[in-house]
Amino acid sequence: MARVPWWARSGGFFGAVFIALSILLVPQLGSATFIALLITGQMLASIAFDHYGWMGLEQRPIDLPRLLGVALLIGGVVLIRR
């Protein structure tokens, strides 16, 4: 366990937070909006991880196609929420 990075051991905590938020937010937002927000948040996080090279990833700068993809995901969330 001593050789495992700190972030590798955080999965249980983040899993519990995800389940709690799912239970609280799905009835208020609806399942389609919740899933769309979940995917959009994951995309934003993955772009940040790539850009800064976090967790040992190769650095990949943010470029126009990635920003366009995120913008389309955000637009999709807006349309689903209407």
Helices and strands as residue ranges (DSSP letters): G 6-9, H 11-29, H 31-52, G 54-56, H 64-81
